Amino acid sequence: METITITRKQKAVKWLKRIGFWGFLFFLIKGLVWLAIFWWIAK
């Protein structure tokens, strides 16, 4: 059980390093745009 957790954690870290800062920014902005759209519709 312990080894599965470690390998999943390692995969997550590897994936985060791969997408990097720009990938994070892209998904952050995309999420904020969707929130703004839903807020505008609900208004």
N, CA, C and O atoms as a CHARMM CRD file, in Angstrom:
* protein
*
  172
    1    1 MET  N      0.82500  -1.19700   0.00000 PROA 1      0.00000
    2    1 MET  CA     0.00000   0.00000   0.00000 PROA 1      0.00000
    3    1 MET  C      0.86900   1.26000   0.00000 PROA 1      0.00000
    4    1 MET  O      0.55700   2.23700  -0.68100 PROA 1      0.00000
    5    2 GLU  N      1.93900   1.23000   0.75300 PROA 2      0.00000
    6    2 GLU  CA     2.81600   2.40400   0.85700 PROA 2      0.00000
    7    2 GLU  C      3.48700   2.73100  -0.48000 PROA 2      0.00000
    8    2 GLU  O      3.60300   3.90100  -0.84500 PROA 2      0.00000
    9    3 THR  N      3.93000   1.70000  -1.21200 PROA 3      0.00000
   10    3 THR  CA     4.61200   1.94600  -2.47900 PROA 3      0.00000
   11    3 THR  C      3.67800   2.56200  -3.51700 PROA 3      0.00000
   12    3 THR  O      4.11500   3.36600  -4.34100 PROA 3      0.00000
   13    4 ILE  N      2.40100   2.19700  -3.48600 PROA 4      0.00000
   14    4 ILE  CA     1.43000   2.77100  -4.42700 PROA 4      0.00000
   15    4 ILE  C      1.30400   4.27500  -4.19600 PROA 4      0.00000
   16    4 ILE  O      1.26800   5.05300  -5.14900 PROA 4      0.00000
   17    5 THR  N      1.23800   4.68100  -2.92400 PROA 5      0.00000
   18    5 THR  CA     1.12200   6.10000  -2.58500 PROA 5      0.00000
   19    5 THR  C      2.34600   6.87300  -3.07400 PROA 5      0.00000
   20    5 THR  O      2.21600   7.96700  -3.62300 PROA 5      0.00000
   21    6 ILE  N      3.52600   6.30600  -2.87300 PROA 6      0.00000
   22    6 ILE  CA     4.75700   6.97900  -3.29000 PROA 6      0.00000
   23    6 ILE  C      4.79300   7.13100  -4.80900 PROA 6      0.00000
   24    6 ILE  O      5.12400   8.20500  -5.31100 PROA 6      0.00000
   25    7 THR  N      4.46100   6.07800  -5.54300 PROA 7      0.00000
   26    7 THR  CA     4.52100   6.17200  -6.99800 PROA 7      0.00000
   27    7 THR  C      3.48200   7.16000  -7.53000 PROA 7      0.00000
   28    7 THR  O      3.75500   7.88500  -8.48700 PROA 7      0.00000
   29    8 ARG  N      2.30000   7.19500  -6.92400 PROA 8      0.00000
   30    8 ARG  CA     1.28900   8.16700  -7.35200 PROA 8      0.00000
   31    8 ARG  C      1.77000   9.58400  -7.08700 PROA 8      0.00000
   32    8 ARG  O      1.56500  10.48300  -7.90300 PROA 8      0.00000
   33    9 LYS  N      2.41500   9.77800  -5.93100 PROA 9      0.00000
   34    9 LYS  CA     2.94100  11.10200  -5.58400 PROA 9      0.00000
   35    9 LYS  C      4.03600  11.50600  -6.57300 PROA 9      0.00000
   36    9 LYS  O      4.08600  12.65000  -7.02500 PROA 9      0.00000
   37   10 GLN  N      4.90900  10.55800  -6.90100 PROA 10     0.00000
   38   10 GLN  CA     5.98100  10.83600  -7.85300 PROA 10     0.00000
   39   10 GLN  C      5.41400  11.19000  -9.22200 PROA 10     0.00000
   40   10 GLN  O      5.91600  12.09500  -9.88900 PROA 10     0.00000
   41   11 LYS  N      4.36300  10.47500  -9.64400 PROA 11     0.00000
   42   11 LYS  CA     3.73500  10.77100 -10.93100 PROA 11     0.00000
   43   11 LYS  C      3.11200  12.16100 -10.92000 PROA 11     0.00000
   44   11 LYS  O      3.19900  12.89200 -11.90600 PROA 11     0.00000
   45   12 ALA  N      2.48500  12.52500  -9.80400 PROA 12     0.00000
   46   12 ALA  CA     1.86000  13.84300  -9.68600 PROA 12     0.00000
   47   12 ALA  C      2.91300  14.94100  -9.77200 PROA 12     0.00000
   48   12 ALA  O      2.70900  15.94600 -10.45300 PROA 12     0.00000
   49   13 VAL  N      4.02600  14.75700  -9.09000 PROA 13     0.00000
   50   13 VAL  CA     5.10400  15.75100  -9.11800 PROA 13     0.00000
   51   13 VAL  C      5.68200  15.86900 -10.52600 PROA 13     0.00000
   52   13 VAL  O      5.93000  16.97500 -11.00700 PROA 13     0.00000
   53   14 LYS  N      5.89300  14.74000 -11.18000 PROA 14     0.00000
   54   14 LYS  CA     6.42500  14.72700 -12.54500 PROA 14     0.00000
   55   14 LYS  C      5.48000  15.45900 -13.49600 PROA 14     0.00000
   56   14 LYS  O      5.91700  16.23600 -14.34400 PROA 14     0.00000
   57   15 TRP  N      4.17300  15.19900 -13.34300 PROA 15     0.00000
   58   15 TRP  CA     3.16200  15.84000 -14.19200 PROA 15     0.00000
   59   15 TRP  C      3.13600  17.34200 -13.95800 PROA 15     0.00000
   60   15 TRP  O      3.06800  18.11900 -14.91100 PROA 15     0.00000
   61   16 LEU  N      3.19200  17.75900 -12.68900 PROA 16     0.00000
   62   16 LEU  CA     3.18500  19.19000 -12.37000 PROA 16     0.00000
   63   16 LEU  C      4.41400  19.89500 -12.93500 PROA 16     0.00000
   64   16 LEU  O      4.31700  21.02000 -13.42400 PROA 16     0.00000
   65   17 LYS  N      5.56800  19.23400 -12.86800 PROA 17     0.00000
   66   17 LYS  CA     6.77900  19.82400 -13.43400 PROA 17     0.00000
   67   17 LYS  C      6.66600  19.93600 -14.95000 PROA 17     0.00000
   68   17 LYS  O      7.17700  20.88700 -15.54100 PROA 17     0.00000
   69   18 ARG  N      6.00000  18.97000 -15.58200 PROA 18     0.00000
   70   18 ARG  CA     5.86900  18.96600 -17.03000 PROA 18     0.00000
   71   18 ARG  C      5.00300  20.13500 -17.50600 PROA 18     0.00000
   72   18 ARG  O      5.37300  20.83900 -18.44600 PROA 18     0.00000
   73   19 ILE  N      3.84600  20.34200 -16.85700 PROA 19     0.00000
   74   19 ILE  CA     2.98500  21.44200 -17.30900 PROA 19     0.00000
   75   19 ILE  C      3.57000  22.78500 -16.89800 PROA 19     0.00000
   76   19 ILE  O      3.42200  23.78000 -17.60700 PROA 19     0.00000
   77   20 GLY  N      4.22900  22.80500 -15.75900 PROA 20     0.00000
   78   20 GLY  CA     4.93400  23.99100 -15.32500 PROA 20     0.00000
   79   20 GLY  C      4.05400  25.18700 -15.04500 PROA 20     0.00000
   80   20 GLY  O      2.83700  25.08200 -14.89300 PROA 20     0.00000
   81   21 PHE  N      4.71300  26.32600 -14.98200 PROA 21     0.00000
   82   21 PHE  CA     4.07400  27.58900 -14.61700 PROA 21     0.00000
   83   21 PHE  C      3.02700  28.01400 -15.63000 PROA 21     0.00000
   84   21 PHE  O      1.94000  28.45100 -15.25300 PROA 21     0.00000
   85   22 TRP  N      3.34300  27.89200 -16.90400 PROA 22     0.00000
   86   22 TRP  CA     2.40400  28.34800 -17.94100 PROA 22     0.00000
   87   22 TRP  C      1.16300  27.48000 -18.01100 PROA 22     0.00000
   88   22 TRP  O      0.06500  27.97800 -18.26000 PROA 22     0.00000
   89   23 GLY  N      1.33100  26.19400 -17.79500 PROA 23     0.00000
   90   23 GLY  CA     0.17700  25.30200 -17.74600 PROA 23     0.00000
   91   23 GLY  C     -0.72400  25.64300 -16.57400 PROA 23     0.00000
   92   23 GLY  O     -1.94800  25.65200 -16.70100 PROA 23     0.00000
   93   24 PHE  N     -0.11400  25.92300 -15.43700 PROA 24     0.00000
   94   24 PHE  CA    -0.87800  26.32200 -14.25500 PROA 24     0.00000
   95   24 PHE  C     -1.64400  27.61100 -14.52000 PROA 24     0.00000
   96   24 PHE  O     -2.82700  27.71300 -14.19500 PROA 24     0.00000
   97   25 LEU  N     -0.96700  28.59700 -15.11200 PROA 25     0.00000
   98   25 LEU  CA    -1.61600  29.87500 -15.42700 PROA 25     0.00000
   99   25 LEU  C     -2.77100  29.68000 -16.39200 PROA 25     0.00000
  100   25 LEU  O     -3.83200  30.28100 -16.22200 PROA 25     0.00000
  101   26 PHE  N     -2.57500  28.85000 -17.40200 PROA 26     0.00000
  102   26 PHE  CA    -3.62100  28.59500 -18.39000 PROA 26     0.00000
  103   26 PHE  C     -4.87900  28.05300 -17.72500 PROA 26     0.00000
  104   26 PHE  O     -5.97700  28.55400 -17.96500 PROA 26     0.00000
  105   27 PHE  N     -4.71900  27.02100 -16.88200 PROA 27     0.00000
  106   27 PHE  CA    -5.88400  26.41900 -16.23400 PROA 27     0.00000
  107   27 PHE  C     -6.51800  27.35700 -15.21800 PROA 27     0.00000
  108   27 PHE  O     -7.73500  27.34100 -15.03600 PROA 27     0.00000
  109   28 LEU  N     -5.70700  28.17200 -14.55600 PROA 28     0.00000
  110   28 LEU  CA    -6.23600  29.15100 -13.61000 PROA 28     0.00000
  111   28 LEU  C     -7.10900  30.16700 -14.33000 PROA 28     0.00000
  112   28 LEU  O     -8.23100  30.44100 -13.90500 PROA 28     0.00000
  113   29 ILE  N     -6.59100  30.72500 -15.42000 PROA 29     0.00000
  114   29 ILE  CA    -7.34500  31.72300 -16.18900 PROA 29     0.00000
  115   29 ILE  C     -8.59300  31.09800 -16.79400 PROA 29     0.00000
  116   29 ILE  O     -9.66200  31.70900 -16.78000 PROA 29     0.00000
  117   30 LYS  N     -8.46900  29.89500 -17.31900 PROA 30     0.00000
  118   30 LYS  CA    -9.61900  29.19600 -17.89100 PROA 30     0.00000
  119   30 LYS  C    -10.71300  29.00800 -16.84000 PROA 30     0.00000
  120   30 LYS  O    -11.89000  29.23300 -17.12200 PROA 30     0.00000
  121   31 GLY  N    -10.33400  28.60400 -15.64600 PROA 31     0.00000
  122   31 GLY  CA   -11.29100  28.42700 -14.56100 PROA 31     0.00000
  123   31 GLY  C    -11.95900  29.73200 -14.17500 PROA 31     0.00000
  124   31 GLY  O    -13.16600  29.76700 -13.93800 PROA 31     0.00000
  125   32 LEU  N    -11.18400  30.80400 -14.10900 PROA 32     0.00000
  126   32 LEU  CA   -11.74600  32.11300 -13.75900 PROA 32     0.00000
  127   32 LEU  C    -12.71100  32.60600 -14.83400 PROA 32     0.00000
  128   32 LEU  O    -13.73200  33.21600 -14.51800 PROA 32     0.00000
  129   33 VAL  N    -12.39700  32.34700 -16.08800 PROA 33     0.00000
  130   33 VAL  CA   -13.29600  32.73900 -17.18500 PROA 33     0.00000
  131   33 VAL  C    -14.61700  32.00000 -17.06300 PROA 33     0.00000
  132   33 VAL  O    -15.67800  32.60600 -17.21400 PROA 33     0.00000
  133   34 TRP  N    -14.57100  30.69100 -16.79200 PROA 34     0.00000
  134   34 TRP  CA   -15.81300  29.92700 -16.63100 PROA 34     0.00000
  135   34 TRP  C    -16.63100  30.43800 -15.45800 PROA 34     0.00000
  136   34 TRP  O    -17.85600  30.52700 -15.55000 PROA 34     0.00000
  137   35 LEU  N    -15.96300  30.77700 -14.34600 PROA 35     0.00000
  138   35 LEU  CA   -16.68500  31.33300 -13.19600 PROA 35     0.00000
  139   35 LEU  C    -17.35500  32.64900 -13.56100 PROA 35     0.00000
  140   35 LEU  O    -18.49000  32.90100 -13.15900 PROA 35     0.00000
  141   36 ALA  N    -16.65800  33.48700 -14.31900 PROA 36     0.00000
  142   36 ALA  CA   -17.22600  34.76700 -14.74500 PROA 36     0.00000
  143   36 ALA  C    -18.43500  34.54900 -15.65100 PROA 36     0.00000
  144   36 ALA  O    -19.43200  35.26300 -15.53700 PROA 36     0.00000
  145   37 ILE  N    -18.35400  33.57700 -16.54200 PROA 37     0.00000
  146   37 ILE  CA   -19.47500  33.27700 -17.44500 PROA 37     0.00000
  147   37 ILE  C    -20.69100  32.82300 -16.64700 PROA 37     0.00000
  148   37 ILE  O    -21.80000  33.30600 -16.87600 PROA 37     0.00000
  149   38 PHE  N    -20.48900  31.89600 -15.70900 PROA 38     0.00000
  150   38 PHE  CA   -21.61600  31.41800 -14.89900 PROA 38     0.00000
  151   38 PHE  C    -22.18900  32.53500 -14.03600 PROA 38     0.00000
  152   38 PHE  O    -23.40400  32.61300 -13.85300 PROA 38     0.00000
  153   39 TRP  N    -21.32900  33.40000 -13.50200 PROA 39     0.00000
  154   39 TRP  CA   -21.78500  34.53100 -12.69100 PROA 39     0.00000
  155   39 TRP  C    -22.63000  35.47300 -13.54300 PROA 39     0.00000
  156   39 TRP  O    -23.66900  35.95800 -13.09600 PROA 39     0.00000
  157   40 TRP  N    -22.18200  35.72900 -14.77200 PROA 40     0.00000
  158   40 TRP  CA   -22.90200  36.62900 -15.67700 PROA 40     0.00000
  159   40 TRP  C    -24.26900  36.05700 -16.05500 PROA 40     0.00000
  160   40 TRP  O    -25.25300  36.79400 -16.13200 PROA 40     0.00000
  161   41 ILE  N    -24.33000  34.73800 -16.29300 PROA 41     0.00000
  162   41 ILE  CA   -25.59700  34.08200 -16.63800 PROA 41     0.00000
  163   41 ILE  C    -26.56900  34.13900 -15.45200 PROA 41     0.00000
  164   41 ILE  O    -27.76200  34.38000 -15.63600 PROA 41     0.00000
  165   42 ALA  N    -26.05900  33.91900 -14.24500 PROA 42     0.00000
  166   42 ALA  CA   -26.91100  33.88300 -13.04700 PROA 42     0.00000
  167   42 ALA  C    -27.41500  35.27200 -12.64700 PROA 42     0.00000
  168   42 ALA  O    -28.38200  35.38900 -11.89400 PROA 42     0.00000
  169   43 LYS  N    -26.77200  36.30300 -13.14000 PROA 43     0.00000
  170   43 LYS  CA   -27.11300  37.67500 -12.75300 PROA 43     0.00000
  171   43 LYS  C    -28.49900  38.05100 -13.13900 PROA 43     0.00000
  172   43 LYS  O    -28.92900  39.17500 -12.87900 PROA 43     0.00000
